[in-house]
Amino acid sequence: MFELQTSWWELPLRASIIYVALLVMVRLSGRRTVGQFTPFDLLVVMLLSESVSSSLNGGEDSIIGGLLAAATLITLNLLIAFLTSRSARLQQLIEGESVLIGRDGKILSGALKKYRIPVSDVEEALREADCDQTDMRFAFLEADGQISILKESSANFYQTKR
C-alpha cells in the first residue's frame, strides 16, 4: 500500500509530461474549453481526465505514488501561476489575450466563427451588462472565455480620464 512499484522519479516525470501535453491541447482547443462550460465541454474535461489517468500513474497503485503524482501536478500549477504572474509574454502564450468580437453596435461575425462563439452568448453578455446592442462600444472575448461588454457611456468615461 505504501511501497512504490516504480522508480520514484518516474511519477513526477509522467505527471509533468501529461500536464504540459494537456496544457498545450487545452490551449489549442480554444477559449470555450476553459471559459463557460457547456455540458459537452464538461464531458470532454471528464473524459480527458479518465483518458490520461493510466498514463499519469503508470500502473502505480500505492498511496505514496498517487500523492507524488498529485503533488507534482499541484507544484506544476503553482509554478505556471508564478511564472505567468512575472512574465507578460509567458502569460500571453499560456493564457492568451482578449479578442475584439464587437464594435460600435456591430457584432463581428467572422471573429465569432473563428472562436466558435454563438451569437446567443454575445446577446447574453449584452443583457448581463444591461446594454442594447446599439449602445455597445466594444465587446471582447476575454482570455478566460468570458465576454466583456463596454457601453458607449463607459467608453466615453475612459476617454475623458486619460
C-alpha positions as CSV (number, residue, x, y, z in Angstrom):
1,M,0.0,0.0,0.0
2,F,2.8,2.5,0.8
3,E,5.6,0.9,-1.2
4,L,6.3,2.3,-4.7
5,Q,6.2,-0.2,-7.6
6,T,8.1,2.1,-9.9
7,S,11.1,4.4,-9.6
8,W,10.3,7.5,-7.5
9,W,11.3,9.8,-10.4
10,E,9.0,8.2,-12.9
11,L,5.8,9.5,-11.5
12,P,6.8,13.2,-11.4
13,L,8.2,12.8,-15.0
14,R,4.9,11.2,-16.1
15,A,2.8,13.9,-14.4
16,S,4.9,16.6,-15.9
17,I,4.6,15.2,-19.4
18,I,0.8,14.8,-19.1
19,Y,0.5,18.3,-17.5
20,V,2.3,20.0,-20.4
21,A,0.6,18.0,-23.1
22,L,-2.9,18.7,-21.7
23,L,-2.0,22.4,-21.2
24,V,-1.0,22.6,-24.9
25,M,-4.1,20.7,-26.1
26,V,-6.5,22.8,-24.0
27,R,-4.8,26.0,-25.1
28,L,-5.0,24.9,-28.8
29,S,-8.6,23.8,-28.4
30,G,-9.8,27.4,-27.8
31,R,-11.3,29.7,-25.3
32,R,-14.5,27.8,-24.9
33,T,-12.8,24.8,-23.3
34,V,-11.6,27.0,-20.4
35,G,-14.4,29.5,-20.3
36,Q,-18.0,28.9,-19.9
37,F,-18.6,25.2,-19.9
38,T,-21.5,23.7,-21.7
39,P,-22.5,20.1,-20.7
40,F,-20.5,18.9,-23.7
41,D,-17.3,20.8,-22.6
42,L,-17.7,19.3,-19.1
43,L,-18.0,15.8,-20.6
44,V,-14.8,16.4,-22.6
45,V,-12.9,17.5,-19.5
46,M,-14.1,14.5,-17.5
47,L,-13.1,12.1,-20.4
48,L,-9.7,13.8,-20.7
49,S,-9.1,13.1,-17.0
50,E,-10.1,9.4,-17.4
51,S,-8.1,9.0,-20.6
52,V,-4.8,10.1,-19.1
53,S,-5.1,8.5,-15.7
54,S,-3.3,5.3,-16.5
55,S,-0.5,7.3,-18.3
56,L,-0.3,9.5,-15.3
57,N,0.2,6.8,-12.7
58,G,1.9,4.1,-14.9
59,G,0.1,1.3,-13.1
60,E,1.2,2.6,-9.7
61,D,-1.4,1.7,-7.1
62,S,0.3,2.8,-3.9
63,I,-0.9,5.8,-1.8
64,I,2.6,7.3,-2.0
65,G,2.6,7.1,-5.8
66,G,-0.8,8.8,-6.0
67,L,0.3,11.5,-3.6
68,L,3.6,12.0,-5.5
69,A,1.7,12.5,-8.8
70,A,-0.8,14.8,-7.2
71,A,2.0,16.9,-5.6
72,T,3.7,17.1,-8.9
73,L,0.6,18.4,-10.7
74,I,-0.1,21.0,-7.9
75,T,3.6,22.1,-8.0
76,L,3.5,22.5,-11.8
77,N,0.3,24.5,-11.5
78,L,1.8,26.8,-8.9
79,L,5.0,27.2,-11.0
80,I,3.0,28.1,-14.1
81,A,1.0,30.7,-12.0
82,F,4.2,32.1,-10.6
83,L,5.9,32.4,-14.0
84,T,2.9,33.9,-15.7
85,S,2.5,36.5,-13.0
86,R,6.1,37.6,-13.6
87,S,6.2,37.5,-17.4
88,A,3.6,39.1,-19.6
89,R,4.9,37.3,-22.7
90,L,4.6,33.9,-21.0
91,Q,1.1,34.8,-19.7
92,Q,0.0,35.7,-23.2
93,L,1.4,32.5,-24.6
94,I,-0.2,30.3,-22.0
95,E,-3.5,32.1,-21.2
96,G,-4.0,34.1,-24.5
97,E,-5.3,37.6,-24.8
98,S,-8.6,39.4,-25.3
99,V,-10.1,39.4,-28.8
100,L,-12.4,42.1,-30.2
101,I,-15.7,40.5,-31.2
102,G,-17.9,43.6,-31.4
103,R,-17.5,47.3,-32.0
104,D,-19.8,50.3,-32.3
105,G,-23.0,48.2,-32.1
106,K,-21.9,45.6,-34.6
107,I,-21.1,42.0,-33.8
108,L,-18.1,40.8,-35.8
109,S,-19.4,37.5,-37.2
110,G,-16.0,36.5,-38.6
111,A,-14.5,36.6,-35.1
112,L,-17.4,34.7,-33.6
113,K,-16.9,31.9,-36.2
114,K,-13.2,31.8,-35.7
115,Y,-13.5,31.4,-32.0
116,R,-16.7,29.2,-32.2
117,I,-18.8,31.6,-30.2
118,P,-22.6,31.6,-30.7
119,V,-24.3,34.9,-31.2
120,S,-26.5,34.0,-28.3
121,D,-23.5,34.1,-25.9
122,V,-22.9,37.7,-27.0
123,E,-26.5,38.6,-26.6
124,E,-26.5,37.1,-23.1
125,A,-23.4,39.2,-22.2
126,L,-25.2,42.3,-23.5
127,R,-28.2,41.5,-21.3
128,E,-25.9,40.9,-18.3
129,A,-24.2,44.3,-19.0
130,D,-27.7,45.9,-19.3
131,C,-26.7,47.1,-22.7
132,D,-28.6,47.3,-26.0
133,Q,-26.5,46.2,-29.0
134,T,-26.8,49.8,-30.3
135,D,-25.2,51.1,-27.1
136,M,-22.3,48.6,-27.3
137,R,-19.0,50.4,-27.9
138,F,-16.8,47.2,-27.6
139,A,-17.3,43.5,-27.0
140,F,-14.3,41.4,-26.1
141,L,-13.8,37.7,-25.8
142,E,-11.5,37.5,-22.8
143,A,-8.7,35.0,-22.5
144,D,-10.7,33.1,-19.9
145,G,-13.6,32.6,-22.3
146,Q,-15.9,35.3,-20.7
147,I,-17.4,38.0,-22.9
148,S,-16.9,41.6,-21.7
149,I,-19.1,44.5,-22.9
150,L,-18.2,48.2,-22.8
151,K,-21.1,50.5,-23.2
152,E,-20.8,53.8,-25.2
153,S,-21.1,55.7,-21.9
154,S,-18.3,53.8,-20.2
155,A,-16.0,54.2,-23.3
156,N,-16.5,58.0,-23.0
157,F,-15.7,57.8,-19.3
158,Y,-12.4,56.1,-20.0
159,Q,-11.5,58.6,-22.8
160,T,-12.1,61.6,-20.5
161,K,-10.0,60.0,-17.7
162,R,-6.9,59.9,-19.9
